[in-house]
Amino acid sequence: MSQTVISVEQLCKTYRLGQIGTGTLRNDLNVWWAKKTGKPNPMLKIGQIDYGNRSGETLWALRDINFQVEQGEALGIIGRNGAGKSTLLKILSRVTAPTSGCVKVKGRIASLLEVGTGFHPELTGRENIYLNGAILGMTKEEVSRKFDEIVTFAEIEKFMDTPVKRYSSGMYVRLAFAVAAYLDPEILVVDEVLAVGDAEFQRKCLGKMGDVAKEGRTVLFVSHNMAAVRMLCTKGILIEKGSIKIIDAPEAVISRYLSTAGNTELCKEWDEVNAPGDEAFRLLKFEILQKGKVVSNNVSSRLPLEVSVDCLIENPQSALQVGFELITMDGVRIFQSFHTDGKEQTRLTKGKHKLKCSIPAGLLNEGAYIIRPMAAIYFSRWILKTDSSYELRFHSTLDHSESQLWYSARQGVLAPLLHWDIL
């Protein structure tokens, strides 16, 4: 019979925005006395807003949060930046207190919320392991039994007697995760901090969290890596603007998140007067489609993409090249494609034309890219090169996400699904 280890009821957390106070106790007392006696704020400069005599704006980081987590569950918490995910984990880990509501936790919690959480910078790595064990209520003998496993997993044997203030962020995370995972907490809470580590370390951590969940312990996992959430978690929660939108199986929650994360349709259209270009080529419409429908910013890599270009030719040019290019967010060009790439050299005649091109499924890895239309004559006189660019975010990298041995997106730009024969 399952047992509830985390129960959250009517949880709310608010923060006051803006500057609170003047910065010194003496000035705060002067402002308070002026308010008490009905006098103007003595610290107020000419033209400055009276922040000392007014209440600040309130931000609801979390509002009316309700859910339960059973023992042995792996709960994935997803949402956009600023949705309230990290605030929720901090409340569950007792790092911060809720404004209202009730949180009941049964069992020891090990939290990895940010780089260096729970570490004393002046202590060595060895001393911090024992310190964290003591915080979790473990004896020195219990920590000593796990010590070698922690050191082996973290792969920082040479630095165990070095103060952690001299560690890199990657070393911090390696040791912090090893401590959190191996000191036998009933509940393991992990924020997006694993993104600091390299790809191999992320794979090890996700594999270890999977083992922890299989051992009957509870895992709370916040991540933007949808493949990892899909493979690791047994239940998911989507948080938007401080409120829970859906609690369901990971696949359903991820699908809801991806369908709402990008709400900008990838279609731009101009009239003939304002269309970018010149008399040789004018761009009337540029759109990206899947299954014949215009897509939003988030597209599936499981399906082919169709690039559609509507154009107007007033002065036909035999050397006109119309196409598009795809580049990474850091400016690396992946490829360019033009309507003249094939054997048949089709010349665009005077009038309106619709050009279509298909990007095959499974070509691109998960991540964000920029796609933009291009037009040139002899590849020297560029008519159109930088206008009307789109941001594409690919998710669900084919069957790599379904592999039992791979939890995260592959490295590299391309992610082809190749066939292997075992002889």
Secondary structure, DSSP 8 states (H G I E B T S, - for coil): ---EEEEEEEEEEEEE-S--S-SSHHHHHHHHHHHHTT---TT--TT----TTS---EEEEEEEEEEEEETT-EEEEE--TTSSHHHHHHHHTTSS--SEEEEEE-S-EEEE-STTTT--TTSBHHHHHHHHHHHTT--HHHHHHHHHHHHHHHT-GGGTTSBGGGS-HHHHHHHHHHHHHHS--SEEEE-GGGGGS-HHHHHHHHHHHHHHHHTT-EEEEE-S-HHHHHHH-SEEEEEETTEEEEEE-HHHHHHHHHHHH----SEEE--TTT-SEETTEEEEEEEEEETTEE--SEEETTS-EEEEEEEEESS--TTEEEEEEEEETTS-EEEEEETT-SSS-----SEEEEEEEEE-TT-B-SEEEEEEEEEEETTTEEEESSTT-EEEEEE--GGGGG-TT--S--SSSB---------
